Amino acid sequence: MKKIIALFIFTLIFSTFLMSAEVGVLLKVPGITWPGTAHRVSSTLKAIEGVNIVNTSVPRKEVFVKFDDSKVNVKKLLSALEKVGYKAEILKNAKWDLI
């Protein structure tokens, strides 16, 4: 019986891992005009649980965000930016296989 319970718990944990995926999104943020604004955008996004990587480009006015889609979604990222005064639009979405 203990083996069955252990197998069930292992399967549950493993299936949860497989259902979540790292997702990347490239955002256009016209309000990024100098390094200070890039830092504010970056720190706003990094503060969100599930966000793993944030790279900003001042010349291109773009932000690449890599995140765990089981914890956060693009709508929440856009909403967080709007709350601090930045409008953003999605340029590209991508999903990576972790296996």
PDB file as gemmi writes it, atoms N, CA and C in Angstrom:
CRYST1    1.000    1.000    1.000  90.00  90.00  90.00 P 1                      
ATOM      1  N   MET A   1       0.818  -1.189   0.000  1.00  0.00           N  
ATOM      2  CA  MET A   1       0.000   0.000   0.000  1.00  0.00           C  
ATOM      3  C   MET A   1       0.865   1.258   0.000  1.00  0.00           C  
ATOM      4  N   LYS A   2       1.965   1.233   0.762  1.00  0.00           N  
ATOM      5  CA  LYS A   2       2.856   2.387   0.812  1.00  0.00           C  
ATOM      6  C   LYS A   2       3.461   2.668  -0.558  1.00  0.00           C  
ATOM      7  N   LYS A   3       3.764   1.601  -1.294  1.00  0.00           N  
ATOM      8  CA  LYS A   3       4.341   1.780  -2.633  1.00  0.00           C  
ATOM      9  C   LYS A   3       3.342   2.435  -3.576  1.00  0.00           C  
ATOM     10  N   ILE A   4       2.082   2.058  -3.462  1.00  0.00           N  
ATOM     11  CA  ILE A   4       1.043   2.642  -4.322  1.00  0.00           C  
ATOM     12  C   ILE A   4       0.871   4.125  -4.015  1.00  0.00           C  
ATOM     13  N   ILE A   5       0.858   4.466  -2.739  1.00  0.00           N  
ATOM     14  CA  ILE A   5       0.727   5.877  -2.349  1.00  0.00           C  
ATOM     15  C   ILE A   5       1.938   6.673  -2.823  1.00  0.00           C  
ATOM     16  N   ALA A   6       3.121   6.113  -2.641  1.00  0.00           N  
ATOM     17  CA  ALA A   6       4.341   6.798  -3.092  1.00  0.00           C  
ATOM     18  C   ALA A   6       4.329   6.981  -4.604  1.00  0.00           C  
ATOM     19  N   LEU A   7       3.898   5.974  -5.326  1.00  0.00           N  
ATOM     20  CA  LEU A   7       3.813   6.065  -6.786  1.00  0.00           C  
ATOM     21  C   LEU A   7       2.796   7.121  -7.200  1.00  0.00           C  
ATOM     22  N   PHE A   8       1.671   7.177  -6.504  1.00  0.00           N  
ATOM     23  CA  PHE A   8       0.656   8.173  -6.796  1.00  0.00           C  
ATOM     24  C   PHE A   8       1.197   9.588  -6.575  1.00  0.00           C  
ATOM     25  N   ILE A   9       1.873   9.814  -5.467  1.00  0.00           N  
ATOM     26  CA  ILE A   9       2.434  11.133  -5.159  1.00  0.00           C  
ATOM     27  C   ILE A   9       3.490  11.509  -6.199  1.00  0.00           C  
ATOM     28  N   PHE A  10       4.352  10.574  -6.541  1.00  0.00           N  
ATOM     29  CA  PHE A  10       5.371  10.839  -7.557  1.00  0.00           C  
ATOM     30  C   PHE A  10       4.726  11.209  -8.896  1.00  0.00           C  
ATOM     31  N   THR A  11       3.691  10.465  -9.288  1.00  0.00           N  
ATOM     32  CA  THR A  11       2.994  10.737 -10.551  1.00  0.00           C  
ATOM     33  C   THR A  11       2.341  12.113 -10.523  1.00  0.00           C  
ATOM     34  N   LEU A  12       1.746  12.468  -9.417  1.00  0.00           N  
ATOM     35  CA  LEU A  12       1.111  13.776  -9.283  1.00  0.00           C  
ATOM     36  C   LEU A  12       2.128  14.905  -9.403  1.00  0.00           C  
ATOM     37  N   ILE A  13       3.236  14.787  -8.726  1.00  0.00           N  
ATOM     38  CA  ILE A  13       4.281  15.809  -8.786  1.00  0.00           C  
ATOM     39  C   ILE A  13       4.870  15.896 -10.184  1.00  0.00           C  
ATOM     40  N   PHE A  14       5.165  14.762 -10.798  1.00  0.00           N  
ATOM     41  CA  PHE A  14       5.759  14.735 -12.127  1.00  0.00           C  
ATOM     42  C   PHE A  14       4.806  15.295 -13.172  1.00  0.00           C  
ATOM     43  N   SER A  15       3.525  14.979 -13.085  1.00  0.00           N  
ATOM     44  CA  SER A  15       2.560  15.488 -14.064  1.00  0.00           C  
ATOM     45  C   SER A  15       2.381  16.995 -13.913  1.00  0.00           C  
ATOM     46  N   THR A  16       2.448  17.515 -12.706  1.00  0.00           N  
ATOM     47  CA  THR A  16       2.375  18.960 -12.493  1.00  0.00           C  
ATOM     48  C   THR A  16       3.568  19.642 -13.151  1.00  0.00           C  
ATOM     49  N   PHE A  17       4.739  19.040 -13.032  1.00  0.00           N  
ATOM     50  CA  PHE A  17       5.941  19.586 -13.668  1.00  0.00           C  
ATOM     51  C   PHE A  17       5.785  19.607 -15.185  1.00  0.00           C  
ATOM     52  N   LEU A  18       5.229  18.557 -15.744  1.00  0.00           N  
ATOM     53  CA  LEU A  18       5.076  18.476 -17.191  1.00  0.00           C  
ATOM     54  C   LEU A  18       4.030  19.439 -17.731  1.00  0.00           C  
ATOM     55  N   MET A  19       3.009  19.747 -16.937  1.00  0.00           N  
ATOM     56  CA  MET A  19       1.959  20.642 -17.401  1.00  0.00           C  
ATOM     57  C   MET A  19       2.436  22.090 -17.465  1.00  0.00           C  
ATOM     58  N   SER A  20       3.358  22.473 -16.612  1.00  0.00           N  
ATOM     59  CA  SER A  20       3.868  23.840 -16.661  1.00  0.00           C  
ATOM     60  C   SER A  20       4.989  23.908 -17.688  1.00  0.00           C  
ATOM     61  N   ALA A  21       5.093  25.046 -18.310  1.00  0.00           N  
ATOM     62  CA  ALA A  21       6.127  25.217 -19.325  1.00  0.00           C  
ATOM     63  C   ALA A  21       6.680  26.623 -19.235  1.00  0.00           C  
ATOM     64  N   GLU A  22       7.920  26.737 -19.621  1.00  0.00           N  
ATOM     65  CA  GLU A  22       8.495  28.065 -19.697  1.00  0.00           C  
ATOM     66  C   GLU A  22       8.033  28.687 -21.001  1.00  0.00           C  
ATOM     67  N   VAL A  23       7.569  29.894 -20.893  1.00  0.00           N  
ATOM     68  CA  VAL A  23       7.053  30.630 -22.036  1.00  0.00           C  
ATOM     69  C   VAL A  23       7.834  31.926 -22.137  1.00  0.00           C  
ATOM     70  N   GLY A  24       8.083  32.337 -23.341  1.00  0.00           N  
ATOM     71  CA  GLY A  24       8.748  33.612 -23.554  1.00  0.00           C  
ATOM     72  C   GLY A  24       7.842  34.537 -24.339  1.00  0.00           C  
ATOM     73  N   VAL A  25       7.911  35.800 -24.021  1.00  0.00           N  
ATOM     74  CA  VAL A  25       7.128  36.789 -24.748  1.00  0.00           C  
ATOM     75  C   VAL A  25       8.018  38.010 -25.003  1.00  0.00           C  
ATOM     76  N   LEU A  26       7.895  38.544 -26.192  1.00  0.00           N  
ATOM     77  CA  LEU A  26       8.605  39.761 -26.552  1.00  0.00           C  
ATOM     78  C   LEU A  26       7.580  40.880 -26.587  1.00  0.00           C  
ATOM     79  N   LEU A  27       7.806  41.899 -25.762  1.00  0.00           N  
ATOM     80  CA  LEU A  27       6.872  43.011 -25.649  1.00  0.00           C  
ATOM     81  C   LEU A  27       7.476  44.291 -26.212  1.00  0.00           C  
ATOM     82  N   LYS A  28       6.664  45.069 -26.872  1.00  0.00           N  
ATOM     83  CA  LYS A  28       7.051  46.408 -27.321  1.00  0.00           C  
ATOM     84  C   LYS A  28       6.531  47.371 -26.264  1.00  0.00           C  
ATOM     85  N   VAL A  29       7.445  48.164 -25.684  1.00  0.00           N  
ATOM     86  CA  VAL A  29       7.081  49.119 -24.643  1.00  0.00           C  
ATOM     87  C   VAL A  29       7.613  50.497 -25.065  1.00  0.00           C  
ATOM     88  N   PRO A  30       6.792  51.297 -25.750  1.00  0.00           N  
ATOM     89  CA  PRO A  30       7.242  52.592 -26.250  1.00  0.00           C  
ATOM     90  C   PRO A  30       7.761  53.545 -25.164  1.00  0.00           C  
ATOM     91  N   GLY A  31       7.338  53.335 -23.924  1.00  0.00           N  
ATOM     92  CA  GLY A  31       7.758  54.204 -22.825  1.00  0.00           C  
ATOM     93  C   GLY A  31       9.190  54.001 -22.370  1.00  0.00           C  
ATOM     94  N   ILE A  32       9.871  53.002 -22.896  1.00  0.00           N  
ATOM     95  CA  ILE A  32      11.285  52.796 -22.545  1.00  0.00           C  
ATOM     96  C   ILE A  32      12.102  53.770 -23.391  1.00  0.00           C  
ATOM     97  N   THR A  33      12.520  54.844 -22.758  1.00  0.00           N  
ATOM     98  CA  THR A  33      13.244  55.883 -23.496  1.00  0.00           C  
ATOM     99  C   THR A  33      14.673  56.089 -23.012  1.00  0.00           C  
ATOM    100  N   TRP A  34      14.995  55.600 -21.840  1.00  0.00           N  
ATOM    101  CA  TRP A  34      16.351  55.714 -21.297  1.00  0.00           C  
ATOM    102  C   TRP A  34      16.547  54.614 -20.261  1.00  0.00           C  
ATOM    103  N   PRO A  35      17.777  54.376 -19.798  1.00  0.00           N  
ATOM    104  CA  PRO A  35      18.034  53.259 -18.877  1.00  0.00           C  
ATOM    105  C   PRO A  35      17.198  53.271 -17.599  1.00  0.00           C  
ATOM    106  N   GLY A  36      16.830  54.438 -17.115  1.00  0.00           N  
ATOM    107  CA  GLY A  36      15.997  54.510 -15.908  1.00  0.00           C  
ATOM    108  C   GLY A  36      14.625  53.890 -16.115  1.00  0.00           C  
ATOM    109  N   THR A  37      14.020  54.159 -17.271  1.00  0.00           N  
ATOM    110  CA  THR A  37      12.716  53.566 -17.547  1.00  0.00           C  
ATOM    111  C   THR A  37      12.853  52.065 -17.807  1.00  0.00           C  
ATOM    112  N   ALA A  38      13.937  51.660 -18.435  1.00  0.00           N  
ATOM    113  CA  ALA A  38      14.184  50.230 -18.662  1.00  0.00           C  
ATOM    114  C   ALA A  38      14.311  49.506 -17.326  1.00  0.00           C  
ATOM    115  N   HIS A  39      14.989  50.134 -16.376  1.00  0.00           N  
ATOM    116  CA  HIS A  39      15.150  49.531 -15.048  1.00  0.00           C  
ATOM    117  C   HIS A  39      13.802  49.403 -14.341  1.00  0.00           C  
ATOM    118  N   ARG A  40      12.971  50.431 -14.449  1.00  0.00           N  
ATOM    119  CA  ARG A  40      11.663  50.381 -13.788  1.00  0.00           C  
ATOM    120  C   ARG A  40      10.788  49.278 -14.384  1.00  0.00           C  
ATOM    121  N   VAL A  41      10.780  49.174 -15.706  1.00  0.00           N  
ATOM    122  CA  VAL A  41      10.015  48.121 -16.372  1.00  0.00           C  
ATOM    123  C   VAL A  41      10.542  46.751 -15.953  1.00  0.00           C  
ATOM    124  N   SER A  42      11.850  46.590 -15.990  1.00  0.00           N  
ATOM    125  CA  SER A  42      12.479  45.317 -15.641  1.00  0.00           C  
ATOM    126  C   SER A  42      12.186  44.924 -14.194  1.00  0.00           C  
ATOM    127  N   SER A  43      12.345  45.846 -13.268  1.00  0.00           N  
ATOM    128  CA  SER A  43      12.122  45.524 -11.851  1.00  0.00           C  
ATOM    129  C   SER A  43      10.649  45.241 -11.571  1.00  0.00           C  
ATOM    130  N   THR A  44       9.751  45.904 -12.283  1.00  0.00           N  
ATOM    131  CA  THR A  44       8.320  45.630 -12.130  1.00  0.00           C  
ATOM    132  C   THR A  44       8.013  44.195 -12.529  1.00  0.00           C  
ATOM    133  N   LEU A  45       8.559  43.762 -13.660  1.00  0.00           N  
ATOM    134  CA  LEU A  45       8.294  42.406 -14.147  1.00  0.00           C  
ATOM    135  C   LEU A  45       8.991  41.344 -13.296  1.00  0.00           C  
ATOM    136  N   LYS A  46      10.216  41.621 -12.859  1.00  0.00           N  
ATOM    137  CA  LYS A  46      10.951  40.650 -12.041  1.00  0.00           C  
ATOM    138  C   LYS A  46      10.275  40.401 -10.693  1.00  0.00           C  
ATOM    139  N   ALA A  47       9.481  41.358 -10.218  1.00  0.00           N  
ATOM    140  CA  ALA A  47       8.811  41.224  -8.924  1.00  0.00           C  
ATOM    141  C   ALA A  47       7.621  40.268  -8.973  1.00  0.00           C  
ATOM    142  N   ILE A  48       7.209  39.874 -10.176  1.00  0.00           N  
ATOM    143  CA  ILE A  48       6.055  38.992 -10.325  1.00  0.00           C  
ATOM    144  C   ILE A  48       6.500  37.541 -10.149  1.00  0.00           C  
ATOM    145  N   GLU A  49       5.791  36.817  -9.281  1.00  0.00           N  
ATOM    146  CA  GLU A  49       6.124  35.404  -9.064  1.00  0.00           C  
ATOM    147  C   GLU A  49       5.935  34.620 -10.355  1.00  0.00           C  
ATOM    148  N   GLY A  50       6.948  33.841 -10.706  1.00  0.00           N  
ATOM    149  CA  GLY A  50       6.900  33.034 -11.916  1.00  0.00           C  
ATOM    150  C   GLY A  50       7.728  33.599 -13.056  1.00  0.00           C  
ATOM    151  N   VAL A  51       8.103  34.874 -12.945  1.00  0.00           N  
ATOM    152  CA  VAL A  51       8.960  35.487 -13.968  1.00  0.00           C  
ATOM    153  C   VAL A  51      10.400  35.077 -13.678  1.00  0.00           C  
ATOM    154  N   ASN A  52      11.065  34.511 -14.689  1.00  0.00           N  
ATOM    155  CA  ASN A  52      12.417  34.002 -14.501  1.00  0.00           C  
ATOM    156  C   ASN A  52      13.485  34.894 -15.113  1.00  0.00           C  
ATOM    157  N   ILE A  53      13.227  35.425 -16.290  1.00  0.00           N  
ATOM    158  CA  ILE A  53      14.223  36.238 -16.998  1.00  0.00           C  
ATOM    159  C   ILE A  53      13.540  37.467 -17.584  1.00  0.00           C  
ATOM    160  N   VAL A  54      14.188  38.615 -17.444  1.00  0.00           N  
ATOM    161  CA  VAL A  54      13.714  39.846 -18.072  1.00  0.00           C  
ATOM    162  C   VAL A  54      14.912  40.528 -18.711  1.00  0.00           C  
ATOM    163  N   ASN A  55      14.837  40.747 -20.016  1.00  0.00           N  
ATOM    164  CA  ASN A  55      15.880  41.481 -20.736  1.00  0.00           C  
ATOM    165  C   ASN A  55      15.243  42.655 -21.445  1.00  0.00           C  
ATOM    166  N   THR A  56      15.743  43.851 -21.177  1.00  0.00           N  
ATOM    167  CA  THR A  56      15.188  45.045 -21.812  1.00  0.00           C  
ATOM    168  C   THR A  56      16.186  45.623 -22.811  1.00  0.00           C  
ATOM    169  N   SER A  57      15.641  46.228 -23.856  1.00  0.00           N  
ATOM    170  CA  SER A  57      16.456  46.907 -24.856  1.00  0.00           C  
ATOM    171  C   SER A  57      15.930  48.325 -25.009  1.00  0.00           C  
ATOM    172  N   VAL A  58      16.734  49.297 -24.601  1.00  0.00           N  
ATOM    173  CA  VAL A  58      16.333  50.696 -24.719  1.00  0.00           C  
ATOM    174  C   VAL A  58      16.234  51.121 -26.185  1.00  0.00           C  
ATOM    175  N   PRO A  59      17.239  50.827 -27.031  1.00  0.00           N  
ATOM    176  CA  PRO A  59      17.142  51.276 -28.431  1.00  0.00           C  
ATOM    177  C   PRO A  59      15.930  50.710 -29.181  1.00  0.00           C  
ATOM    178  N   ARG A  60      15.597  49.464 -28.909  1.00  0.00           N  
ATOM    179  CA  ARG A  60      14.467  48.836 -29.606  1.00  0.00           C  
ATOM    180  C   ARG A  60      13.142  49.046 -28.870  1.00  0.00           C  
ATOM    181  N   LYS A  61      13.202  49.535 -27.620  1.00  0.00           N  
ATOM    182  CA  LYS A  61      12.025  49.715 -26.775  1.00  0.00           C  
ATOM    183  C   LYS A  61      11.261  48.397 -26.614  1.00  0.00           C  
ATOM    184  N   GLU A  62      12.024  47.330 -26.363  1.00  0.00           N  
ATOM    185  CA  GLU A  62      11.456  45.994 -26.238  1.00  0.00           C  
ATOM    186  C   GLU A  62      11.888  45.333 -24.932  1.00  0.00           C  
ATOM    187  N   VAL A  63      11.072  44.405 -24.494  1.00  0.00           N  
ATOM    188  CA  VAL A  63      11.359  43.627 -23.292  1.00  0.00           C  
ATOM    189  C   VAL A  63      11.071  42.162 -23.608  1.00  0.00           C  
ATOM    190  N   PHE A  64      12.046  41.299 -23.339  1.00  0.00           N  
ATOM    191  CA  PHE A  64      11.840  39.856 -23.456  1.00  0.00           C  
ATOM    192  C   PHE A  64      11.641  39.318 -22.048  1.00  0.00           C  
ATOM    193  N   VAL A  65      10.560  38.568 -21.859  1.00  0.00           N  
ATOM    194  CA  VAL A  65      10.247  38.005 -20.546  1.00  0.00           C  
ATOM    195  C   VAL A  65      10.068  36.498 -20.699  1.00  0.00           C  
ATOM    196  N   LYS A  66      10.776  35.738 -19.888  1.00  0.00           N  
ATOM    197  CA  LYS A  66      10.634  34.286 -19.846  1.00  0.00           C  
ATOM    198  C   LYS A  66      10.017  33.951 -18.492  1.00  0.00           C  
ATOM    199  N   PHE A  67       8.915  33.188 -18.519  1.00  0.00           N  
ATOM    200  CA  PHE A  67       8.178  32.935 -17.284  1.00  0.00           C  
ATOM    201  C   PHE A  67       7.536  31.560 -17.289  1.00  0.00           C  
ATOM    202  N   ASP A  68       7.123  31.133 -16.115  1.00  0.00           N  
ATOM    203  CA  ASP A  68       6.440  29.853 -15.921  1.00  0.00           C  
ATOM    204  C   ASP A  68       4.944  30.108 -16.091  1.00  0.00           C  
ATOM    205  N   ASP A  69       4.359  29.535 -17.141  1.00  0.00           N  
ATOM    206  CA  ASP A  69       2.952  29.821 -17.419  1.00  0.00           C  
ATOM    207  C   ASP A  69       1.974  29.144 -16.465  1.00  0.00           C  
ATOM    208  N   SER A  70       2.475  28.347 -15.541  1.00  0.00           N  
ATOM    209  CA  SER A  70       1.585  27.797 -14.518  1.00  0.00           C  
ATOM    210  C   SER A  70       1.442  28.771 -13.347  1.00  0.00           C  
ATOM    211  N   LYS A  71       2.288  29.799 -13.309  1.00  0.00           N  
ATOM    212  CA  LYS A  71       2.248  30.771 -12.218  1.00  0.00           C  
ATOM    213  C   LYS A  71       1.797  32.159 -12.662  1.00  0.00           C  
ATOM    214  N   VAL A  72       2.026  32.491 -13.922  1.00  0.00           N  
ATOM    215  CA  VAL A  72       1.708  33.839 -14.399  1.00  0.00           C  
ATOM    216  C   VAL A  72       1.373  33.759 -15.886  1.00  0.00           C  
ATOM    217  N   ASN A  73       0.632  34.739 -16.378  1.00  0.00           N  
ATOM    218  CA  ASN A  73       0.311  34.782 -17.806  1.00  0.00           C  
ATOM    219  C   ASN A  73       0.631  36.169 -18.370  1.00  0.00           C  
ATOM    220  N   VAL A  74       0.550  36.284 -19.664  1.00  0.00           N  
ATOM    221  CA  VAL A  74       0.908  37.537 -20.331  1.00  0.00           C  
ATOM    222  C   VAL A  74      -0.006  38.675 -19.895  1.00  0.00           C  
ATOM    223  N   LYS A  75      -1.262  38.381 -19.694  1.00  0.00           N  
ATOM    224  CA  LYS A  75      -2.215  39.411 -19.260  1.00  0.00           C  
ATOM    225  C   LYS A  75      -1.769  40.049 -17.944  1.00  0.00           C  
ATOM    226  N   LYS A  76      -1.268  39.234 -17.035  1.00  0.00           N  
ATOM    227  CA  LYS A  76      -0.798  39.759 -15.744  1.00  0.00           C  
ATOM    228  C   LYS A  76       0.451  40.624 -15.936  1.00  0.00           C  
ATOM    229  N   LEU A  77       1.333  40.233 -16.853  1.00  0.00           N  
ATOM    230  CA  LEU A  77       2.521  41.039 -17.139  1.00  0.00           C  
ATOM    231  C   LEU A  77       2.120  42.409 -17.672  1.00  0.00           C  
ATOM    232  N   LEU A  78       1.212  42.407 -18.645  1.00  0.00           N  
ATOM    233  CA  LEU A  78       0.756  43.670 -19.237  1.00  0.00           C  
ATOM    234  C   LEU A  78       0.059  44.546 -18.199  1.00  0.00           C  
ATOM    235  N   SER A  79      -0.731  43.926 -17.353  1.00  0.00           N  
ATOM    236  CA  SER A  79      -1.437  44.655 -16.301  1.00  0.00           C  
ATOM    237  C   SER A  79      -0.459  45.300 -15.310  1.00  0.00           C  
ATOM    238  N   ALA A  80       0.587  44.564 -14.944  1.00  0.00           N  
ATOM    239  CA  ALA A  80       1.587  45.101 -14.005  1.00  0.00           C  
ATOM    240  C   ALA A  80       2.290  46.315 -14.608  1.00  0.00           C  
ATOM    241  N   LEU A  81       2.590  46.246 -15.894  1.00  0.00           N  
ATOM    242  CA  LEU A  81       3.233  47.386 -16.559  1.00  0.00           C  
ATOM    243  C   LEU A  81       2.294  48.583 -16.630  1.00  0.00           C  
ATOM    244  N   GLU A  82       1.031  48.326 -16.907  1.00  0.00           N  
ATOM    245  CA  GLU A  82       0.059  49.426 -16.966  1.00  0.00           C  
ATOM    246  C   GLU A  82      -0.080  50.119 -15.616  1.00  0.00           C  
ATOM    247  N   LYS A  83      -0.008  49.346 -14.530  1.00  0.00           N  
ATOM    248  CA  LYS A  83      -0.137  49.918 -13.187  1.00  0.00           C  
ATOM    249  C   LYS A  83       0.977  50.902 -12.868  1.00  0.00           C  
ATOM    250  N   VAL A  84       2.148  50.723 -13.493  1.00  0.00           N  
ATOM    251  CA  VAL A  84       3.256  51.652 -13.251  1.00  0.00           C  
ATOM    252  C   VAL A  84       3.415  52.654 -14.400  1.00  0.00           C  
ATOM    253  N   GLY A  85       2.420  52.688 -15.297  1.00  0.00           N  
ATOM    254  CA  GLY A  85       2.386  53.735 -16.316  1.00  0.00           C  
ATOM    255  C   GLY A  85       2.944  53.399 -17.684  1.00  0.00           C  
ATOM    256  N   TYR A  86       3.131  52.111 -17.983  1.00  0.00           N  
ATOM    257  CA  TYR A  86       3.691  51.726 -19.288  1.00  0.00           C  
ATOM    258  C   TYR A  86       2.705  50.866 -20.073  1.00  0.00           C  
ATOM    259  N   LYS A  87       2.439  51.277 -21.281  1.00  0.00           N  
ATOM    260  CA  LYS A  87       1.618  50.462 -22.188  1.00  0.00           C  
ATOM    261  C   LYS A  87       2.559  49.530 -22.932  1.00  0.00           C  
ATOM    262  N   ALA A  88       2.092  48.314 -23.167  1.00  0.00           N  
ATOM    263  CA  ALA A  88       2.914  47.330 -23.869  1.00  0.00           C  
ATOM    264  C   ALA A  88       2.032  46.541 -24.822  1.00  0.00           C  
ATOM    265  N   GLU A  89       2.659  46.069 -25.888  1.00  0.00           N  
ATOM    266  CA  GLU A  89       1.952  45.185 -26.812  1.00  0.00           C  
ATOM    267  C   GLU A  89       2.814  43.962 -27.076  1.00  0.00           C  
ATOM    268  N   ILE A  90       2.156  42.855 -27.362  1.00  0.00           N  
ATOM    269  CA  ILE A  90       2.853  41.597 -27.614  1.00  0.00           C  
ATOM    270  C   ILE A  90       3.385  41.600 -29.040  1.00  0.00           C  
ATOM    271  N   LEU A  91       4.695  41.362 -29.173  1.00  0.00           N  
ATOM    272  CA  LEU A  91       5.293  41.220 -30.491  1.00  0.00           C  
ATOM    273  C   LEU A  91       5.406  39.755 -30.887  1.00  0.00           C  
ATOM    274  N   LYS A  92       5.749  38.910 -29.913  1.00  0.00           N  
ATOM    275  CA  LYS A  92       5.954  37.498 -30.222  1.00  0.00           C  
ATOM    276  C   LYS A  92       5.830  36.654 -28.963  1.00  0.00           C  
ATOM    277  N   ASN A  93       5.156  35.511 -29.107  1.00  0.00           N  
ATOM    278  CA  ASN A  93       5.063  34.502 -28.032  1.00  0.00           C  
ATOM    279  C   ASN A  93       5.841  33.280 -28.459  1.00  0.00           C  
ATOM    280  N   ALA A  94       6.460  32.598 -27.538  1.00  0.00           N  
ATOM    281  CA  ALA A  94       7.177  31.369 -27.861  1.00  0.00           C  
ATOM    282  C   ALA A  94       7.105  30.429 -26.667  1.00  0.00           C  
ATOM    283  N   LYS A  95       7.070  29.140 -26.943  1.00  0.00           N  
ATOM    284  CA  LYS A  95       7.072  28.122 -25.896  1.00  0.00           C  
ATOM    285  C   LYS A  95       8.279  27.229 -26.086  1.00  0.00           C  
ATOM    286  N   TRP A  96       8.956  26.907 -25.006  1.00  0.00           N  
ATOM    287  CA  TRP A  96      10.118  26.044 -25.074  1.00  0.00           C  
ATOM    288  C   TRP A  96       9.819  24.723 -24.424  1.00  0.00           C  
ATOM    289  N   ASP A  97      10.269  23.643 -25.036  1.00  0.00           N  
ATOM    290  CA  ASP A  97      10.170  22.324 -24.410  1.00  0.00           C  
ATOM    291  C   ASP A  97      11.334  22.189 -23.435  1.00  0.00           C  
ATOM    292  N   LEU A  98      11.017  21.755 -22.247  1.00  0.00           N  
ATOM    293  CA  LEU A  98      12.056  21.585 -21.237  1.00  0.00           C  
ATOM    294  C   LEU A  98      12.589  20.160 -21.198  1.00  0.00           C  
ATOM    295  N   ILE A  99      12.044  19.302 -22.040  1.00  0.00           N  
ATOM    296  CA  ILE A  99      12.479  17.902 -22.047  1.00  0.00           C  
ATOM    297  C   ILE A  99      13.465  17.677 -23.164  1.00  0.00           C  
TER     298      ILE A  99                                                      
END                                                                             
